[in-house]
Amino acid sequence: MSMSSPKALTSYKKKDGTLAVASDKQSVSWTPTASSKPLVTIRVADITNLQQTPANNPKVALKIVVQPASASTPENHVFSFTSPSEAREQQVAVTDALRNAIQASKSGSASLTTPGTPVAGNGSGKAAAMAIAQAVSGGSRASEDL
């Protein structure tokens, strides 16, 4: 099912623009209305959290928490959805697309981790994944000998 990449009218730091998920789902960018060049581009791989305003809140916003490998502290980007008629729908579409992209990005690097299992940082997640892979492959070989 190929969905087009969601775009939304948003304001960021009190400026109007468009928030768009890239067609390859590797990044999300915000482009000011007055420009054709994105002012903010966030790699999906660097997103650590998405927080949205509750459905009953008249203000519709999405906070994207980013922790690039080069940064020691997380960065917060808050986008307010400004469409007079479709702000909530656009926010949901963008958030869903980002959540799916984040899941795909994480599952690509740690496909053996059970969903919901926190992966430890500093590369130890890879070691755990390898241990699981060895246990799984070792277990299947043992059963073939029976």
Buried (B, 14 or more C-beta within 10 A) or exposed (E): EEEEBBBBBBBBEEEEBBBBBBEEBEBBBBBBEEEEEBEBEBBBBBBEEBEBBEEEEEEBBBEBBBBBEEEEEEBEBBBBBBBEEBBBBBBBBBBBBBEBBBEEBBEEEBEBBEEEEEEEEEEEBEEBBEEBEEEEEEEEEEEEEE
